[in-house]
């Protein structure tokens, strides 16, 4: 890479610096505890185990780990607890493309937007399908870009945030995509980009056909005739794609056909 | 053993709820006592269980630690003992002195042989004014000793109990003088050490009452338990975080010489307390730091690290070394060049600490190494060529998190030259390649996944080095191979914006659309 684009974004490169700590810094806490325990050991006759236990108690009482995932209030007692918590709560993974999301709600939004042809059909027909990612907001948008703009403007998301990031595909998929891409002309690619807005699907050609075929279908049997836009907060999704099986419905309107 | 009658009473389920309440209260007391015990164990105060005199009269009970009595009984005995003392203090004439010593001794026994000394009971009964009276000038040594001993153990308790010693401080300080007998001076130093260990406020009181100079003079002799106790008390007195006590200490004539002498020759017990004094001096006083360096302290510290196996001693010696290294890079240069024999040079002793089974030593040794590695290219080369490297690589994979983080600092610092001004720091490719092929990438990616912001940042910064600096663009494949991309994508929903941007920019730049296309 000749041009340093990372530099423009201000990446804080590793720079060796000396680190100095004052005597009462928490950095030295375990050494200080050790000092006192060892001094009293002779008089009070601890075993090695007792000392280790005491050390751990003193340290863990003061140090709780806050889960760093946005919106998660959990504070864990130890690194192991944190790892367990992260694995159970924040690794909802997509069975189609293996992307991982920190909540099941976001996972199901992803599945609708990336793998559900009915979703794309609705988008193509002009419905507001892209919902705001912030739980409780309730707003929906006609395009990925419009929702993205809303997240930045209304909810102060960083401009670099990408819900649907292009991720590393396996070598096989990369090669497949390349073979499909090469014969296409540049301007056609741009047009597709605009309509599907960064959506990435394994087999674009067949999907296009599917979307056009589906766009003539009515979908009244799977969607509520009224879709509420943020009238009632906290209701979450009012539309659930039929193809998605949700383990835990978060609200009463998750069954198809319900009216709001 | 409790007799069957009372035992069955307690266990009898038919008994009324009163029994349950008492049982609950006992359990509750046990829990609070346990917490209090834990806290007392990590406080900087120390109970005196065996007197400075050797306690020859008590020789037969010296090893009897616990008074096996119920706490209320103990408290009642304490109040009684204080009453006895009161009447003894008031009495005159022949035999009055003996009466006082006997009463003091009884109180002292209650305060030093039980597991949870009845300090509160003693204070409530009005012990302090009596003990202060017993400290008056001209009193016989035995009386001074027992009184100071009682005060020592009262001061070893909770903060409010320690503060109760305020009226006694001027007399305790006075008896530190060279005219006092050694055991008396030592016992007074001990009491003062406990008071100083309580907190900054009491330390300031002691300083304003002139405690520091006489205490400092007590460490001039070559050996003896008095030197040890006084050094411990002194370390509590100067620990800061304000620096004025440290600054005052270094101005005492001959103190630097005494410190260096003890570090060189004294037994491990004295050397341990002296080393703690050095820890605080090196952290809080620039003057002390330069005087000690000029006096050759680094070599002395290295020798102690090389020859000792006492964890008690190694901790403050290592930390002192760390403090000096973190402050003065020039000092580092001189010692690194000086050491010939591998065992006795700095890197060698730090490697010895890395090999230790003790967490504190491993962590702080890695910290010291990270500061040396932050120095010149010569320093980096020196570390890189030693036995420390395989140790560090192993620790990165296997050690607990806090040690891992420090080791990460060492390894990263070895791979990069310090930047001048705004330029991007230059990678030392030779070091980077050897460290990466030593298998460090997995450990750094683990750091990226941790909830600790500083660690995650370190991990991302190292990944950037690998991506940028590995030859032939191998970096990307290596990072991918260790699930690095996955780890970086975790940051999409991370609450820390800086980390999100860092991770995103790396993924965009090195794993963008064009990734893998030229294969």
Interface residues (C-beta under 8 A of the other chain):
Chain A: X1 X4 X5 X6 X7 X9 X10 X11 X12 X13 X14 X15 X16 X17 X18 X19 X20 X21 X22 X23 X24 X27 X28 X30 X31 X32 X33 X34 X35 X36 X37 X38 X39 X40 X43 X44 X45 X54 X57 X58 X65 X66 X67 X68 X69 X70 X76 X79 X82 X90 X100 X101 X102 X106 X158 X160 X161 X162 X165 X166 X167 X168 X171 X174 X178
Chain B: X38 X41 X42 X43 X44 X46 X47 X49 X65 X239 X240 X241 X276 X279 X280 X283 X284 X311 X312 X315 X316 X319 X323 X325 X326 X327 X329 X358 X359 X360 X363 X364 X367 X370 X371 X373 X374 X375 X401 X402 X409 X412 X413 X415 X416 X417 X418 X419 X424 X425 X450 X451 X452 X453 X457 X461 X462 X464 X465 X480 X485 X486 X489 X490 X492 X493 X494 X495 X496 X497 X498 X500 X501 X502 X504 X505 X506 X507 X509 X511 X512 X513 X515 X516 X517 X519
